[in-house]
């Protein structure tokens, strides 16, 4: 299976999960320890602090996954990177659901949390777009096609992560 096909299957799966998120959110009960701690934290009920917390959680997840993928390049174990990326997506969605269920404020403030927290992926997308636009060869005659393909795939992945994070944290309201 090619990497492009894997990315398109992954994108389709993330969009499917995003549009059918209600049953997934209802799977997580109220007895989760992380959910309990966030609900009872006084600072979490401030939308700016909760949004910044989500921003840093997204950054930690992204950079730890990138570091793990970089470390895996030194080993000759095939297809482990696909497992790592899949687990990173599942972990991100899990944390977004926990943050969604822990927030107890208004809809307007929920949208602010989603916008602040998911802006990490938007900033990353903009940086990748800038890198793509200013892409130049390192030496005369270098073909930059593969680097451009990697940047385009990065732009697609970070844009989908931005949209998914914003939908899961900003638009999801649990039913009582």
C-alpha positions as CSV (number, residue, x, y, z in Angstrom):
1,X,0.0,0.0,0.0
2,X,1.4,3.4,-0.9
3,X,1.8,6.2,1.5
4,X,-0.6,8.4,-0.5
5,X,-3.3,5.7,-0.3
6,X,-2.7,5.3,3.4
7,X,-3.1,9.1,3.9
8,X,-6.4,9.2,1.9
9,X,-7.7,6.2,3.9
10,X,-6.7,7.9,7.1
11,X,-8.3,11.2,6.0
12,X,-11.5,9.4,5.1
13,X,-11.5,7.6,8.5
14,X,-11.0,10.8,10.4
15,X,-13.8,12.6,8.5
16,X,-16.1,9.6,9.1
17,X,-15.3,9.6,12.8
18,X,-15.7,13.4,13.0
19,X,-19.1,13.3,11.3
20,X,-20.3,10.4,13.5
21,X,-18.8,11.6,16.7
22,X,-21.9,11.5,18.9
23,X,-21.8,7.7,19.5
24,X,-18.0,7.9,20.1
25,X,-18.4,10.7,22.7
26,X,-21.2,8.8,24.4
27,X,-18.9,5.7,24.8
28,X,-16.7,7.6,27.3
29,X,-18.4,7.5,30.7
30,X,-18.2,10.1,33.4
31,X,-15.9,7.9,35.5
32,X,-12.7,8.7,33.7
33,X,-10.0,9.9,36.1
34,X,-8.7,12.6,33.7
35,X,-12.2,13.8,33.0
36,X,-12.9,14.0,36.7
37,X,-9.7,16.0,37.4
38,X,-10.4,18.5,34.6
39,X,-14.0,19.0,35.6
40,X,-13.0,19.8,39.2
41,X,-10.1,22.1,38.3
42,X,-11.0,25.7,38.8
43,X,-8.6,27.0,36.1
44,X,-10.1,24.7,33.5
45,X,-13.4,26.6,33.6
46,X,-11.7,29.7,32.3
47,X,-11.9,29.4,28.5
48,X,-8.6,31.1,27.8
49,X,-6.7,28.8,30.2
50,X,-8.6,25.7,28.9
51,X,-7.8,26.7,25.3
52,X,-4.1,27.3,26.1
53,X,-4.1,23.9,27.8
54,X,-5.5,22.3,24.7
55,X,-3.0,24.2,22.5
56,X,-0.1,22.7,24.6
57,X,-1.6,19.3,24.7
58,X,-1.8,19.3,20.9
59,X,1.8,20.5,20.7
60,X,3.0,17.9,23.1
61,X,1.2,15.1,21.2
62,X,2.5,16.4,17.8
63,X,6.1,16.8,18.8
64,X,6.3,13.5,20.8
65,X,4.9,11.7,17.8
66,X,7.4,13.4,15.5
67,X,10.2,12.5,17.9
68,X,9.1,8.9,18.0
69,X,8.8,8.8,14.2
70,X,12.3,10.3,13.9
71,X,13.7,7.7,16.3
72,X,12.0,4.9,14.3
73,X,14.0,5.9,11.2
74,X,17.1,4.4,12.8
75,X,15.5,1.0,13.0
76,X,14.8,-1.4,10.2
77,X,11.3,-2.3,11.4
78,X,8.8,-1.9,8.6
79,X,5.3,-0.4,9.0
80,X,5.8,0.5,12.7
81,X,5.5,4.2,11.7
82,X,2.0,3.6,10.4
83,X,1.0,2.1,13.8
84,X,2.5,5.1,15.6
85,X,0.6,7.6,13.4
86,X,-2.6,5.6,13.9
87,X,-2.2,5.5,17.7
88,X,-1.4,9.3,17.7
89,X,-4.6,10.0,15.9
90,X,-6.6,7.8,18.3
91,X,-4.9,9.4,21.3
92,X,-5.6,12.9,20.0
93,X,-9.3,12.1,19.5
94,X,-9.5,10.6,23.0
95,X,-8.0,13.7,24.6
96,X,-10.3,16.0,22.5
97,X,-13.3,14.0,23.7
98,X,-12.1,14.3,27.4
99,X,-11.7,18.1,27.0
100,X,-15.1,18.3,25.4
101,X,-16.8,16.4,28.2
102,X,-15.0,18.3,30.9
103,X,-16.0,21.8,29.8
104,X,-19.0,23.1,31.5
105,X,-19.4,26.6,30.1
106,X,-21.4,28.3,27.4
107,X,-21.4,27.4,23.7
108,X,-19.6,30.7,22.8
109,X,-16.8,29.9,25.2
110,X,-16.6,26.3,23.9
111,X,-16.0,27.7,20.4
112,X,-13.2,29.9,21.9
113,X,-11.6,26.9,23.5
114,X,-11.7,25.1,20.2
115,X,-10.3,28.0,18.3
116,X,-7.4,28.7,20.7
117,X,-6.6,25.0,21.1
118,X,-6.7,23.9,17.5
119,X,-4.8,27.0,16.4
120,X,-1.6,25.0,17.0
121,X,-2.4,23.0,13.8
122,X,-3.4,26.1,11.9
123,X,0.0,27.8,12.7
124,X,1.7,24.6,11.7
125,X,-0.2,24.5,8.4
126,X,0.7,28.1,7.7
127,X,4.4,27.4,8.4
128,X,4.3,24.4,6.0
129,X,2.6,26.5,3.3
130,X,5.3,29.2,3.7
131,X,8.0,26.5,3.4
132,X,6.3,25.1,0.3
133,X,6.1,28.6,-1.3
134,X,9.7,29.4,-0.6
135,X,11.1,26.0,-1.5
136,X,14.4,26.3,-3.3
137,X,16.9,23.6,-4.2
138,X,19.9,23.2,-1.9
139,X,22.3,23.0,-4.8
140,X,22.0,23.7,-8.6
141,X,20.0,21.0,-10.4
142,X,18.4,19.5,-7.2
143,X,14.9,18.1,-7.8
144,X,12.7,19.4,-5.0
145,X,9.6,17.3,-6.0
146,X,9.8,14.9,-3.1
147,X,10.3,17.6,-0.6
148,X,7.3,19.4,-2.0
149,X,5.2,16.2,-1.8
150,X,6.2,15.8,1.8
151,X,5.2,19.4,2.5
152,X,1.8,19.0,0.8
153,X,1.1,15.9,2.8
154,X,2.1,17.7,6.0
155,X,-0.3,20.6,5.0
156,X,-3.1,18.1,4.4
157,X,-2.5,16.3,7.7
158,X,-2.3,19.5,9.8
159,X,-5.3,21.0,8.2
160,X,-7.4,17.9,8.9
161,X,-6.1,17.9,12.5
162,X,-7.1,21.6,12.8
163,X,-10.6,20.9,11.5
164,X,-11.1,17.7,13.6
165,X,-9.8,19.3,16.8
166,X,-12.0,22.4,16.3
167,X,-15.1,20.2,15.6
168,X,-14.5,17.9,18.5
169,X,-13.8,20.6,21.1
170,X,-15.7,23.6,19.7
171,X,-19.0,22.2,18.3
172,X,-19.7,19.1,20.4
173,X,-22.1,19.5,23.2
174,X,-23.0,16.5,25.2
175,X,-26.6,15.6,25.8
176,X,-27.7,15.4,29.4
